[in-house]
Amino acid sequence: MNYNESNLGIVQPPNASPTATIGATSVPVAAAELIRGVSEIRALPEVAQKVRDIAADPKGTVADLAEIITSDPALASKLLKLANSAFYGLPTRVACVRRAIVVLGFKTVQNLALAGALCGIFRGARISPTFTGYDLWKHCLGVAVAARKIAKATGAVDPDEEFLAGITHDVGLLAIPDARPEALAAVVTAAEQGTCFLAAEREALGTDHTEVGLALTSVWRFPEHLRLICRYHHAPVEAADASAPLIHTVHLADGMCGRKRIGMHVMRSDGPACAESREALGLRDADLAEIAGKLAEDIQEAERVFS
């Protein structure tokens, strides 16, 4: 059943919160109801929709992807800046989108194009009196960079899949300001004073940004692994085994950026779950310290590309 304004498939399992069906995904009703009236955020930009559809189509071609990207000059510019940046360190200059696809790879360009298309959604949001959409974007970009670096260190998952996962993990926070701005402002204030962000969200909203992220990415028809990262990045041990390495990586990156107070940092992942994620990925504290030590410079490079 597809999600729309008037038709939620609500089921009530024994001893469980009611859920709504969005596409083929079950999400908590509170999260589905929250995003129901947020029409502006729910509408994924057209170019992002097209990139997503190419990513889901096994018959998608380099020509298809190049045509979509070149139809958006700003996105094409971001992609070429990225391909020619120190972020990738390619030995020769890339002068056109088709060449970027050949050099970087079809899947990598899909992920980076979708990340670039999401940039405008973040920038247009207003989170609270303390944090802007840019602060949230900077946090998500930082998590994306850190997750990519962790993925390269472990070899457990594709680094560019992790980059997109990092960009996407907190998209649930984009919908909440429009639906419940005063409640979110109170949540941020409570978190700044030491309250757990998720606990404050659940108290004020009856849901949290992980559940809202699951609902929003289901409306957007994002791939399952991105939906699961939104839902479980604060609780990676609850995720299914197949997606666990991706989610553990984002969880560690999220905690790293939170400790460094990068962008909107009050949702930080920390505590025992970070240790569990580190162990699950076979990393030492020294490995993470080395990644964290070079993180600021890498984030600055990514910011130059996506600015």
C-alpha positions as CSV (number, residue, x, y, z in Angstrom):
1,M,0.0,0.0,0.0
2,N,1.4,3.4,-0.9
3,Y,1.3,6.2,1.6
4,N,-0.9,9.2,0.9
5,E,-2.7,11.9,2.8
6,S,-5.9,9.8,3.4
7,N,-4.8,6.2,3.5
8,L,-2.6,4.8,6.2
9,G,-2.5,1.0,6.5
10,I,-2.6,0.7,10.3
11,V,-2.1,-2.6,12.1
12,Q,-2.0,-3.3,15.8
13,P,0.3,-6.3,16.7
14,P,-0.2,-7.7,20.2
15,N,1.7,-5.6,22.8
16,A,3.2,-3.3,20.2
17,S,2.7,0.3,19.1
18,P,0.4,0.7,16.1
19,T,2.2,1.0,12.7
20,A,1.5,2.5,9.4
21,T,2.4,1.0,6.1
22,I,4.3,3.3,3.7
23,G,5.1,1.5,0.5
24,A,6.1,-1.9,1.9
25,T,7.6,-0.5,5.1
26,S,6.0,-0.5,8.5
27,V,6.7,2.6,10.5
28,P,5.2,3.9,13.8
29,V,2.0,5.7,13.4
30,A,3.3,8.7,15.3
31,A,6.1,9.2,12.8
32,A,3.8,8.7,9.8
33,E,1.3,11.2,11.2
34,L,4.1,13.7,11.8
35,I,5.2,13.7,8.2
36,R,1.7,13.6,6.7
37,G,1.3,17.4,6.6
38,V,4.9,18.3,5.8
39,S,4.4,18.5,2.0
40,E,7.4,20.7,1.2
41,I,10.0,18.3,2.8
42,R,8.1,15.2,1.6
43,A,8.7,16.3,-2.0
44,L,12.1,15.0,-3.0
45,P,13.7,17.3,-5.7
46,E,13.0,16.1,-9.2
47,V,16.7,15.4,-10.0
48,A,17.1,13.4,-6.8
49,Q,14.0,11.4,-7.8
50,K,15.5,10.6,-11.2
51,V,18.9,9.7,-9.7
52,R,17.2,7.4,-7.2
53,D,15.2,5.7,-10.0
54,I,18.4,5.1,-12.0
55,A,20.0,3.6,-8.9
56,A,17.0,1.2,-8.6
57,D,16.9,0.3,-12.3
58,P,19.2,-2.6,-13.3
59,K,19.0,-1.4,-16.9
60,G,20.2,2.2,-16.0
61,T,23.1,3.3,-18.1
62,V,26.0,5.8,-18.0
63,A,24.2,7.8,-20.6
64,D,21.0,7.9,-18.5
65,L,22.8,9.1,-15.4
66,A,24.9,11.6,-17.3
67,E,21.7,13.1,-18.9
68,I,20.1,13.5,-15.5
69,I,23.1,15.1,-13.9
70,T,23.9,17.5,-16.7
71,S,20.3,18.7,-16.7
72,D,21.1,20.3,-13.3
73,P,24.1,22.6,-13.8
74,A,24.6,23.1,-10.0
75,L,24.7,19.3,-9.4
76,A,27.0,18.7,-12.4
77,S,29.3,21.4,-11.0
78,K,29.4,19.7,-7.6
79,L,30.2,16.3,-9.1
80,L,33.1,17.7,-11.2
81,K,34.4,19.6,-8.2
82,L,34.4,16.4,-6.2
83,A,36.0,14.3,-8.9
84,N,38.8,16.9,-9.2
85,S,39.2,17.5,-5.5
86,A,41.7,16.1,-3.0
87,F,38.8,14.1,-1.6
88,Y,39.4,11.6,-4.4
89,G,42.9,12.6,-5.5
90,L,42.6,11.4,-9.1
91,P,45.8,11.6,-11.2
92,T,44.2,13.4,-14.2
93,R,41.6,16.2,-14.4
94,V,38.0,15.2,-15.2
95,A,36.4,17.6,-17.5
96,C,32.9,16.2,-18.1
97,V,30.2,14.3,-16.3
98,R,30.5,11.2,-18.5
99,R,34.2,11.0,-17.8
100,A,33.5,11.4,-14.0
101,I,31.1,8.4,-14.2
102,V,33.7,6.3,-16.0
103,V,36.5,7.3,-13.6
104,L,34.6,7.2,-10.3
105,G,32.3,4.4,-11.2
106,F,28.5,4.3,-11.8
107,K,27.5,3.5,-8.3
108,T,29.7,6.1,-6.7
109,V,28.4,8.8,-9.0
110,Q,24.8,7.8,-8.2
111,N,25.5,8.1,-4.5
112,L,27.3,11.4,-4.8
113,A,24.7,12.9,-7.1
114,L,22.0,12.0,-4.7
115,A,24.0,13.5,-1.8
116,G,24.4,16.7,-3.8
117,A,20.7,16.9,-4.6
118,L,19.9,16.5,-0.9
119,C,22.1,19.5,0.0
120,G,19.4,22.0,-0.9
121,I,16.8,20.4,1.3
122,F,19.0,20.7,4.3
123,R,20.0,24.2,3.6
124,G,16.4,25.4,3.4
125,A,15.4,24.0,6.8
126,R,15.3,25.9,10.1
127,I,15.8,23.5,13.0
128,S,15.6,25.6,16.2
129,P,16.7,29.1,17.5
130,T,20.1,27.5,18.1
131,F,20.6,25.5,15.0
132,T,19.9,26.1,11.3
133,G,19.5,23.7,8.4
134,Y,23.1,24.5,7.5
135,D,24.2,23.2,11.0
136,L,22.4,20.0,10.4
137,W,23.9,19.7,6.9
138,K,27.4,20.3,8.3
139,H,26.8,17.6,10.9
140,C,25.5,15.1,8.2
141,L,28.4,16.0,5.9
142,G,30.9,15.4,8.7
143,V,29.3,12.0,9.5
144,A,29.4,11.2,5.8
145,V,33.2,12.0,5.6
146,A,34.0,10.2,8.8
147,A,31.9,7.1,7.8
148,R,33.7,7.0,4.5
149,K,37.1,7.1,6.2
150,I,36.0,4.4,8.7
151,A,34.8,2.2,5.8
152,K,38.1,2.6,4.0
153,A,39.9,1.6,7.1
154,T,37.8,-1.5,7.7
155,G,37.1,-2.7,4.2
156,A,33.8,-4.0,5.6
157,V,31.5,-1.8,3.4
158,D,31.8,0.4,0.3
159,P,33.1,3.9,1.3
160,D,30.9,5.8,-1.1
161,E,27.8,3.9,0.1
162,E,28.8,5.0,3.6
163,F,29.2,8.6,2.4
164,L,25.5,8.7,1.2
165,A,24.5,6.9,4.4
166,G,26.1,9.6,6.5
167,I,24.4,12.4,4.5
168,T,21.0,10.6,4.9
169,H,21.1,9.4,8.5
170,D,19.5,12.4,10.2
171,V,17.0,13.4,7.4
172,G,14.1,12.8,9.9
173,L,15.1,16.0,11.6
174,L,14.1,17.9,8.4
175,A,10.4,17.1,8.8
176,I,10.0,17.9,12.5
177,P,10.6,21.7,12.5
178,D,7.7,22.2,10.1
179,A,5.3,19.9,11.9
180,R,6.2,20.7,15.6
181,P,8.7,23.7,15.7
182,E,8.1,24.6,19.3
183,A,8.4,21.0,20.5
184,L,11.7,20.5,18.6
185,A,13.1,23.8,20.0
186,A,12.3,22.5,23.5
187,V,14.0,19.2,22.7
188,V,17.2,20.9,21.5
189,T,17.2,23.1,24.7
190,A,16.8,20.0,26.9
191,A,19.6,18.2,25.0
192,E,21.9,21.2,25.4
193,Q,21.3,20.9,29.1
194,G,22.3,17.3,29.2
195,T,19.1,15.3,28.5
196,C,19.3,12.5,26.0
197,F,18.1,13.9,22.7
198,L,16.1,10.8,21.7
199,A,14.4,10.6,25.1
200,A,13.5,14.3,24.9
201,E,12.1,13.8,21.4
202,R,9.9,10.9,22.5
203,E,8.6,12.8,25.5
204,A,7.7,15.9,23.4
205,L,6.7,14.3,20.1
206,G,5.7,10.7,20.8
207,T,8.3,9.6,18.3
208,D,11.9,10.5,17.4
209,H,13.9,11.5,14.4
210,T,15.0,7.9,13.7
211,E,11.4,6.8,13.2
212,V,10.6,10.0,11.3
213,G,13.6,9.4,9.1
214,L,12.4,5.8,8.4
215,A,9.0,7.3,7.4
216,L,10.4,10.1,5.2
217,T,12.8,7.8,3.3
218,S,10.0,5.3,2.8
219,V,7.9,8.1,1.2
220,W,11.0,8.9,-1.0
221,R,11.3,5.2,-1.9
222,F,15.0,5.1,-0.8
223,P,16.8,1.8,-0.8
224,E,16.2,-0.4,2.2
225,H,19.7,0.0,3.6
226,L,19.3,3.8,3.8
227,R,15.9,3.5,5.5
228,L,17.5,1.2,8.1
229,I,20.4,3.5,8.7
230,C,17.9,6.3,9.5
231,R,16.1,4.0,11.9
232,Y,18.9,2.3,13.7
233,H,22.0,4.6,13.6
234,H,21.5,5.2,17.4
235,A,20.9,1.5,18.1
236,P,23.0,-0.5,15.6
237,V,22.7,-3.7,17.6
238,E,19.0,-3.8,16.9
239,A,19.6,-3.9,13.1
240,A,19.5,-7.0,11.0
241,D,22.8,-8.7,10.3
242,A,22.9,-7.8,6.6
243,S,22.8,-4.1,7.3
244,A,24.7,-4.1,10.5
245,P,28.2,-3.1,9.2
246,L,26.8,-0.1,7.4
247,I,24.9,1.0,10.5
248,H,27.8,0.4,12.9
249,T,30.0,2.6,10.7
250,V,27.5,5.5,10.7
251,H,27.0,5.1,14.4
252,L,30.8,5.4,15.1
253,A,31.0,8.4,12.7
254,D,28.1,10.1,14.4
255,G,29.7,9.7,17.8
256,M,33.0,11.0,16.5
257,C,31.4,14.2,15.0
258,G,29.3,14.7,18.1
259,R,32.3,14.7,20.3
260,K,34.0,17.2,18.0
261,R,30.8,19.3,18.0
262,I,30.6,19.4,14.3
263,G,27.5,21.2,13.1
264,M,24.3,20.2,15.0
265,H,25.9,17.9,17.5
266,V,23.3,17.5,20.2
267,M,22.0,14.1,18.8
268,R,25.5,12.5,19.4
269,S,25.8,8.8,19.6
270,D,28.0,7.7,22.4
271,G,28.4,5.3,25.3
272,P,28.4,1.4,25.2
273,A,26.9,1.2,21.7
274,C,30.0,2.9,20.3
275,A,32.3,0.4,21.9
276,E,30.1,-2.4,20.5
277,S,30.2,-0.9,17.0
278,R,34.0,-0.5,17.2
279,E,34.4,-4.2,18.2
280,A,31.9,-5.3,15.5
281,L,34.0,-3.6,12.9
282,G,37.3,-4.8,14.3
283,L,38.7,-1.4,15.1
284,R,41.0,-0.2,17.9
285,D,40.7,3.0,19.7
286,A,43.9,4.0,18.1
287,D,42.4,3.5,14.6
288,L,39.5,5.8,15.4
289,A,41.8,8.4,17.0
290,E,43.9,8.5,13.8
291,I,40.7,9.0,11.7
292,A,39.4,11.7,14.0
293,G,42.7,13.5,14.0
294,K,42.5,14.2,10.2
295,L,38.7,14.7,10.1
296,A,38.5,18.5,10.2
297,E,40.6,18.9,7.1
298,D,38.7,16.3,5.2
299,I,35.3,17.9,6.1
300,Q,36.6,21.3,5.0
301,E,37.5,19.8,1.6
302,A,34.0,18.2,1.3
303,E,32.4,21.6,2.3
304,R,34.3,23.3,-0.5
305,V,32.9,20.8,-3.0
306,F,29.3,20.9,-1.8
307,S,29.1,24.7,-1.2
